[in-house]
Amino acid sequence: MLKTLLEEMVNYPTRDNVLPKYQIVLQKIEDIFVQIKESKDEELANQYFDQLQEIQSPLAILVFKEKIDEYSRINKFVSDFDRIDDFRLRKYMFNAIKNENYALDGEE
């Protein structure tokens, strides 16, 4: 469902289409953060970081190419997870999320 939603947002990148859907995407991101927090170790959390990577790419297109950047929480996610394929960033974010030192609506 989320993949289809993201594809629709990228294929029809109008503010009227995209902005209302950002809340759905943000909720899914927050749900994934919970899964990461509940993971026993980084290896188990990798599947969730893979999901975040799949979400980040289309959002980056919407924020940077299409300039649909009204949501600061989306902008923060796109920026902070830009290199989530890097194992060092995954380790850092795993620890930050696990220890509740990361939030989309606040500073790290």
matplotlib code that plots the C-alpha trace (Angstrom):
import matplotlib.pyplot as plt

x = [0.0, 2.7, 4.7, 1.7, 0.9, 4.5, 4.4, 1.2, 2.7, 5.7, 3.7, 1.3, 3.4, 0.9, 0.5, -3.1, -2.2, 0.9, 0.4, -2.6, -0.7, 2.4, 0.6, 0.1, 3.7, 4.8, 2.7, 4.3, 7.8, 6.9, 5.6, 8.9, 10.8, 8.9, 9.9, 13.5, 13.3, 11.8, 14.5, 17.0, 20.0, 21.1, 21.0, 17.3, 16.7, 18.2, 14.9, 13.3, 16.1, 15.6, 12.0, 13.0, 15.4, 12.5, 10.4, 13.2, 14.0, 10.6, 10.2, 13.5, 12.2, 9.1, 11.0, 14.0, 12.8, 9.2, 9.7, 6.9, 8.6, 6.0, 6.4, 9.4, 9.2, 9.3, 12.3, 14.1, 13.5, 14.7, 17.8, 18.7, 18.1, 19.8, 22.6, 20.8, 22.5, 25.7, 26.2, 27.7, 24.6, 22.4, 24.4, 24.2, 20.4, 19.8, 21.4, 19.6, 16.2, 16.7, 17.8, 15.0, 17.6, 16.0, 12.7, 11.4, 9.9, 12.9, 16.7, 18.8]
y = [0.0, 2.5, 1.8, 2.4, 5.6, 6.9, 6.0, 7.9, 10.9, 11.0, 10.3, 13.1, 15.7, 18.4, 20.0, 19.0, 15.4, 15.2, 17.3, 15.4, 12.2, 13.3, 12.6, 9.0, 8.7, 10.3, 7.9, 4.9, 6.4, 6.7, 3.1, 1.9, 3.9, 1.9, -1.3, -0.2, 0.7, -2.7, -4.5, -6.4, -5.5, -3.6, -6.7, -7.2, -3.6, -3.6, -4.6, -1.5, 0.7, -0.8, 0.2, 3.8, 3.9, 2.9, 5.7, 8.3, 8.1, 9.2, 11.8, 13.3, 13.7, 15.4, 17.7, 18.6, 18.2, 19.1, 21.6, 20.2, 21.0, 22.5, 19.8, 20.3, 16.8, 15.4, 17.6, 16.5, 12.8, 13.3, 15.1, 12.8, 9.6, 10.6, 8.1, 5.4, 2.8, 3.6, 1.2, 3.9, 6.0, 3.0, 2.3, 5.9, 6.1, 2.8, 4.0, 7.4, 5.8, 3.1, 5.6, 8.0, 10.6, 11.2, 12.7, 14.1, 17.1, 18.0, 18.2, 15.1]
z = [0.0, 0.9, -2.2, -4.3, -2.4, -2.9, -6.6, -7.0, -5.2, -7.5, -10.7, -9.9, -8.0, -7.3, -3.9, -3.9, -4.4, -2.3, 0.8, 2.3, 1.9, 3.8, 7.1, 6.1, 5.2, 8.4, 10.4, 8.6, 9.3, 13.0, 13.0, 11.6, 14.2, 16.8, 15.1, 15.2, 18.9, 19.6, 17.7, 19.8, 17.7, 14.5, 12.4, 13.1, 12.6, 9.1, 7.5, 8.9, 7.7, 4.2, 4.4, 5.4, 2.5, 0.1, 1.6, 1.5, -2.2, -3.5, -0.8, -1.9, -5.4, -4.1, -1.8, -4.0, -7.6, -7.2, -4.3, -2.3, 1.0, 3.3, 5.9, 8.1, 9.4, 5.9, 5.1, 8.2, 7.4, 3.8, 4.9, 7.9, 6.0, 2.8, 3.2, 5.2, 3.0, 4.8, 7.7, 9.9, 9.6, 10.3, 13.4, 14.5, 13.8, 15.4, 18.6, 18.4, 17.8, 20.4, 23.1, 22.1, 21.0, 17.6, 16.6, 13.4, 15.2, 17.2, 17.2, 17.5]

ax = plt.figure().add_subplot(projection="3d")
ax.plot(x, y, z, "-o")
ax.set_aspect("equal")
plt.show()
